[in-house]
Amino acid sequence: MAALGLGVDLRVLGRIGGRVTLAVVLSLIILIAISLGLIRLLGIA
């Protein structure tokens, strides 16, 4: 994300609330799980 010029301001995260932060964290965890699953499934390593 940093390579795309997208930064994260922690003060803004504190202001927008826990539900949005939770949604972002859960989506990242799901994306990582899907990626790792595909790597294992396809035998890429």
CNS distance restraints for C-alpha pairs under 8 A (distance, minus, plus):
assign (resid   1 and name CA) (resid   5 and name CA) 6.59 0.50 0.50
assign (resid   1 and name CA) (resid   6 and name CA) 5.41 0.50 0.50
assign (resid   1 and name CA) (resid   7 and name CA) 7.26 0.50 0.50
assign (resid   2 and name CA) (resid   6 and name CA) 5.30 0.50 0.50
assign (resid   2 and name CA) (resid   7 and name CA) 6.05 0.50 0.50
assign (resid   8 and name CA) (resid  13 and name CA) 7.95 0.50 0.50
assign (resid   9 and name CA) (resid  13 and name CA) 6.60 0.50 0.50
assign (resid  10 and name CA) (resid  14 and name CA) 6.30 0.50 0.50
assign (resid  11 and name CA) (resid  15 and name CA) 6.44 0.50 0.50
assign (resid  12 and name CA) (resid  16 and name CA) 6.27 0.50 0.50
assign (resid  13 and name CA) (resid  17 and name CA) 6.76 0.50 0.50
assign (resid  13 and name CA) (resid  21 and name CA) 6.82 0.50 0.50
assign (resid  14 and name CA) (resid  18 and name CA) 7.65 0.50 0.50
assign (resid  16 and name CA) (resid  20 and name CA) 6.76 0.50 0.50
assign (resid  16 and name CA) (resid  21 and name CA) 7.77 0.50 0.50
assign (resid  17 and name CA) (resid  21 and name CA) 6.62 0.50 0.50
assign (resid  18 and name CA) (resid  22 and name CA) 5.90 0.50 0.50
assign (resid  19 and name CA) (resid  23 and name CA) 6.14 0.50 0.50
assign (resid  20 and name CA) (resid  24 and name CA) 6.26 0.50 0.50
assign (resid  21 and name CA) (resid  25 and name CA) 6.21 0.50 0.50
assign (resid  22 and name CA) (resid  26 and name CA) 6.02 0.50 0.50
assign (resid  23 and name CA) (resid  27 and name CA) 6.10 0.50 0.50
assign (resid  24 and name CA) (resid  28 and name CA) 6.28 0.50 0.50
assign (resid  25 and name CA) (resid  29 and name CA) 6.25 0.50 0.50
assign (resid  26 and name CA) (resid  30 and name CA) 6.16 0.50 0.50
assign (resid  27 and name CA) (resid  31 and name CA) 6.16 0.50 0.50
assign (resid  28 and name CA) (resid  32 and name CA) 6.15 0.50 0.50
assign (resid  29 and name CA) (resid  33 and name CA) 6.13 0.50 0.50
assign (resid  30 and name CA) (resid  34 and name CA) 6.14 0.50 0.50
assign (resid  31 and name CA) (resid  35 and name CA) 6.12 0.50 0.50
assign (resid  32 and name CA) (resid  36 and name CA) 6.12 0.50 0.50
assign (resid  33 and name CA) (resid  37 and name CA) 6.02 0.50 0.50
assign (resid  34 and name CA) (resid  38 and name CA) 6.14 0.50 0.50
assign (resid  35 and name CA) (resid  39 and name CA) 6.20 0.50 0.50
assign (resid  36 and name CA) (resid  40 and name CA) 6.25 0.50 0.50
assign (resid  37 and name CA) (resid  41 and name CA) 5.97 0.50 0.50
assign (resid  38 and name CA) (resid  42 and name CA) 5.88 0.50 0.50
assign (resid  39 and name CA) (resid  43 and name CA) 5.86 0.50 0.50
assign (resid  39 and name CA) (resid  44 and name CA) 5.11 0.50 0.50
assign (resid  39 and name CA) (resid  45 and name CA) 7.08 0.50 0.50
assign (resid  40 and name CA) (resid  44 and name CA) 6.52 0.50 0.50
assign (resid  40 and name CA) (resid  45 and name CA) 7.96 0.50 0.50
